[in-house]
């Protein structure tokens, strides 16, 4: 499956501005479930590639700031939320995670405490495959989709957070002394 084909499913699912990532996931499942099972598997493998490409340390740090702390599953769910917003959103956030400080709902989250997660986006291929075939998505070798926790810099180090993610830190942390 080509990258453009993968994102076309998300683009169709985000047409007419659906209300939530859950709705994006439902639309994508419905779209994929009409396709050949091999194409659904290929879409799922491409999702693994997107997750691997977006599994950067600084994006994890951004998710940690925005969501008030995230573990591995929380980081995955945050990226699911990001994927539901499309290719440009993912590309921009991977390239420079601090751009997320420009997103209106994230700015508002500094006051509201909203959390951004969409596990259901990560299950699109499995759900579509099950609808199409009645069986589980075939297991395959999956790439590493995030750094090892032991290798991460200390996300509770506010000085380092301010250095790496200054705009998000200005929203979510106290100003440095």
C-alpha positions as CSV (number, residue, x, y, z in Angstrom):
1,X,0.0,0.0,0.0
2,X,1.3,3.4,-0.9
3,X,1.4,6.2,1.7
4,X,-1.1,8.2,-0.3
5,X,-3.5,5.3,-0.2
6,X,-3.2,4.9,3.6
7,X,-3.9,8.6,4.2
8,X,-6.7,8.7,1.6
9,X,-8.7,6.4,4.0
10,X,-8.1,9.0,6.9
11,X,-8.9,11.9,4.5
12,X,-12.3,10.3,3.6
13,X,-13.0,9.6,7.3
14,X,-12.3,13.2,8.2
15,X,-14.5,14.6,5.4
16,X,-17.1,17.0,6.6
17,X,-15.2,17.5,9.9
18,X,-16.4,14.6,12.0
19,X,-17.1,15.3,15.7
20,X,-14.4,13.1,17.2
21,X,-11.5,10.8,16.5
22,X,-13.9,8.0,17.4
23,X,-16.1,9.0,14.5
24,X,-13.0,9.1,12.2
25,X,-12.2,5.6,13.3
26,X,-15.8,4.4,12.6
27,X,-15.7,5.9,9.2
28,X,-12.3,4.4,8.4
29,X,-13.4,1.0,9.6
30,X,-16.5,1.2,7.4
31,X,-14.4,2.2,4.4
32,X,-11.8,-0.5,4.9
33,X,-14.3,-3.3,5.7
34,X,-15.6,-3.1,2.1
35,X,-12.1,-3.9,0.7
36,X,-10.1,-7.0,0.0
37,X,-8.7,-8.5,3.2
38,X,-5.2,-8.2,1.9
39,X,-5.7,-4.5,1.4
40,X,-6.9,-4.2,5.0
41,X,-3.8,-6.0,6.2
42,X,-1.6,-3.7,4.1
43,X,-3.4,-0.7,5.6
44,X,-2.7,-2.0,9.1
45,X,1.0,-2.6,8.3
46,X,1.2,1.0,7.0
47,X,-0.3,2.2,10.3
48,X,2.5,0.4,12.0
49,X,5.0,2.4,9.8
50,X,3.3,5.7,10.7
51,X,3.4,4.7,14.4
52,X,7.1,3.9,14.1
53,X,7.9,7.1,12.3
54,X,6.0,9.2,14.9
55,X,7.6,7.4,17.8
56,X,10.0,10.1,18.6
57,X,11.3,11.1,22.0
58,X,10.3,14.7,21.7
59,X,6.8,13.9,20.5
60,X,6.4,11.6,23.5
61,X,7.6,14.5,25.7
62,X,4.9,16.7,24.1
63,X,2.2,14.2,24.7
64,X,3.5,13.9,28.3
65,X,3.1,17.7,28.8
66,X,-0.2,18.0,27.1
67,X,-1.9,15.0,28.7
68,X,-0.4,15.5,32.1
69,X,1.9,12.4,31.8
70,X,1.6,9.4,29.5
71,X,3.0,5.8,29.6
72,X,3.6,3.7,26.5
73,X,-0.1,3.1,25.9
74,X,-0.9,6.7,26.5
75,X,1.7,7.8,24.0
76,X,0.2,5.4,21.4
77,X,-3.3,6.7,22.1
78,X,-2.1,10.3,21.7
79,X,-0.6,9.4,18.3
80,X,-3.9,7.8,17.4
81,X,-5.6,11.1,18.2
82,X,-3.0,12.9,16.1
83,X,-3.5,10.4,13.1
84,X,-7.2,11.1,13.2
85,X,-6.3,14.7,12.4
86,X,-4.5,13.7,9.2
87,X,-1.2,13.5,7.4
88,X,-0.3,17.2,7.7
89,X,-0.9,17.2,11.5
90,X,1.2,14.1,12.0
91,X,4.0,15.4,9.8
92,X,4.2,18.7,11.5
93,X,4.1,17.2,15.0
94,X,6.8,14.7,14.2
95,X,9.0,17.3,12.6
96,X,8.6,19.8,15.4
97,X,6.4,18.7,18.3
98,X,6.3,22.2,19.8
99,X,4.0,23.3,16.9
100,X,1.2,21.5,18.9
101,X,1.2,24.7,21.0
102,X,-0.6,26.3,18.1
103,X,-3.5,23.9,18.1
104,X,-6.6,25.6,19.6
105,X,-7.9,22.6,21.6
106,X,-4.4,22.0,23.0
107,X,-4.1,25.7,24.1
108,X,-7.5,25.3,25.8
109,X,-6.3,22.1,27.4
110,X,-3.8,24.1,29.5
111,X,-6.9,25.4,31.3
112,X,-9.4,22.6,31.0
113,X,-7.1,19.6,31.6
114,X,-8.5,17.9,28.5
115,X,-6.7,14.7,27.5
116,X,-6.1,13.7,23.8
117,X,-6.2,10.0,23.1
118,X,-7.8,7.8,20.5
119,X,-7.1,4.2,21.0
120,X,-9.9,3.3,18.5
121,X,-7.8,4.8,15.7
122,X,-5.1,2.2,16.4
123,X,-7.7,-0.6,16.0
124,X,-9.1,0.4,12.6
125,X,-7.5,-2.4,10.6
126,X,-8.3,-5.1,13.2
127,X,-12.0,-4.0,13.4
128,X,-12.3,-3.7,9.6
129,X,-10.7,-7.1,9.0
130,X,-13.0,-8.7,11.5
131,X,-16.0,-7.1,9.9
132,X,-14.9,-8.2,6.4
133,X,-13.8,-11.7,7.2
134,X,-15.3,-12.6,10.6
135,X,-11.8,-13.4,11.9
136,X,-8.9,-11.7,13.6
137,X,-6.4,-9.6,11.7
138,X,-3.4,-11.9,11.0
139,X,-0.5,-11.3,13.3
140,X,2.7,-10.1,11.6
141,X,6.0,-8.8,12.7
142,X,5.5,-5.3,14.0
143,X,8.2,-2.7,14.0
144,X,9.3,-0.9,17.2
145,X,6.9,2.1,17.4
146,X,8.4,4.0,20.2
147,X,11.7,4.4,22.1
148,X,12.4,2.3,25.2
149,X,11.3,4.0,28.4
150,X,14.7,3.5,30.0
151,X,16.3,5.5,27.1
152,X,14.1,8.6,27.4
153,X,15.3,11.8,28.9
154,X,13.5,12.7,32.2
155,X,10.2,14.3,31.2
156,X,9.8,15.6,34.7
157,X,12.9,17.8,34.2
158,X,11.2,21.1,33.6
159,X,14.4,22.9,32.6
160,X,14.9,20.3,29.8
161,X,11.2,20.6,28.9
162,X,11.5,24.3,28.5
163,X,14.6,23.9,26.4
164,X,13.2,21.3,24.0
165,X,9.5,22.4,23.9
166,X,9.4,26.1,24.9
167,X,5.9,26.9,23.6
168,X,4.2,23.8,25.1
169,X,6.1,24.4,28.3
170,X,4.8,27.9,28.5
171,X,1.3,26.5,28.3
172,X,1.6,23.6,30.6
173,X,4.4,24.4,33.1
174,X,5.2,27.1,35.5
175,X,7.7,29.7,34.1
176,X,11.3,28.8,34.9
177,X,12.9,30.7,37.8
